[in-house]
Amino acid sequence: MQYFDCNTDNSYMSIDSSVFIFPKNSLYESINFAYSSKKGTYSDIHNLHTIYEPVKKSFTIKLKPYKIDKDLEKKYLIVKVNGNNKLSAQGGFLKDGWVETKVGTFGTYAVWIDTIPPTIQALNFKDKKKITSKQKSLQIKISDNLSGILSYNAYLNNEWVLMEYDGKNARLTYTIDDKLKEGENTLKIIVYDKKNNVSTQEYTVIR
C-alpha cells in the first residue's frame, strides 16, 4: 500500500512501469492506496484500490502493453474488467509506449486491441424483398462489441440520406419518402467505430 494525501498530487508506478496519476483533490479523503496485478492478454491486469471507494475527479492511467504491433497502433485502448470478465471500453490511445486515458472510478483495468468492426442488421425489411405499401420506415440495428459507434452514413441510390439514430436501442431509422422510388433501390450503410474499424452493408430495397 501507498499513502495518498487527498490535498496533494499523488502517483503510483507499478512493476511493469504502468503509471497512475491522481491530481490534487481528486480523492474525497486520504487513503492507503491498494494495488495488485496479474497477467493478462495484452498487458497486466491492474487492480486499483476498491470499487467501493468513490473518486471525486478523474485520474490518468498509463498502462504498459506487453508489445506494440505497429500495424495496430490506432486500435489500442484501455478496458475496465467488470464481473464475469466483461470488458467495457474506457477510451485511450497509444502514446510513447503507453496506452493512456482518464477514468473516474477505481477498479480493474487492462490494455486491449479492438479490431472487430461494427455489425449492421436490417430489422423490418429483407434484402431483395418487396416492402409493404403500409410500411413507413426502414430500420437498421448497428452495434459495436467494444469501443463504440463513432459515425454512420446512409446512401439511397448513391445519394446521402438522413437516418435518425436511437442510441439507446442502437437503431437507425429512415422515414420513407419520395427518395425511395418504385421498384428496386440500393441502400448502403457505412458504420465506423471509435477505433476506425469499418463495416459496409448494401441492401436492395423493393418498393
Residue, then its C-alpha position, 0 to 999 in steps of 0.5 A: m500500500q501507498y499513502f495518498d494525501c487527498n490535498t496533494d498530487n499523488s502517483y503510483m508506478s507499478i512493476d511493469s512501469s504502468v503509471f497512475i496519476f491522481p491530481k490534487n483533490s481528486l480523492y474525497e479523503s486520504i487513503n492507503f492506496a491498494y494495488s495488485s496485478k496479474k497477467g493478462t492478454y495484452s498487458d497486466i491486469h491492474n487492480l486499483h484500490t476498491i470499487y467501493e471507494p468513490v473518486k471525486k475527479s478523474f485520474t490518468i492511467k498509463l498502462k504498459p502493453y506487453k508489445i506494440d504491433k505497429d500495424l495496430e497502433k490506432k486500435y489500442l485502448i484501455v478496458k475496465v474488467n467488470g464481473n464475469n470478465k466483461l470488458s467495457a471500453q474506457g477510451g485511450f490511445l497509444k502514446d510513447g509506449w503507453v496506452e493512456t486515458k482518464v477514468g473516474t472510478f477505481g477498479t480493474y483495468a487492462v490494455w486491449i486491441d479492438t479490431i472487430p468492426p461494427t455489425i449492421q442488421a436490417l430489422n423490418f425489411k429483407d434484402k431483395k424483398k418487396i416492402t409493404s405499401k403500409q410500411k413507413s420506415l426502414q430500420i437498421k440495428i448497428s452495434d459495436n462489441l467494444s469501443g463504440i459507434l463513432s459515425y454512420n452514413a446512409y446512401l439511397n441510390n448513391e445519394w446521402v440520406l438522413m437516418e435518425y439514430d436511437g442510441k439507446n436501442a442502437r437503431l437507425t431509422y429512415t422515414i420513407d419518402d419520395k427518395l425511395k422510388e418504385g421498384e428496386n433501390t440500393l441502400k448502403i450503410i457505412v458504420y465506423d467505430k471509435k477505433n476506425n474499424v469499418s463495416t459496409q452493408e448494401y441492401t436492395v430495397i423493393r418498393 
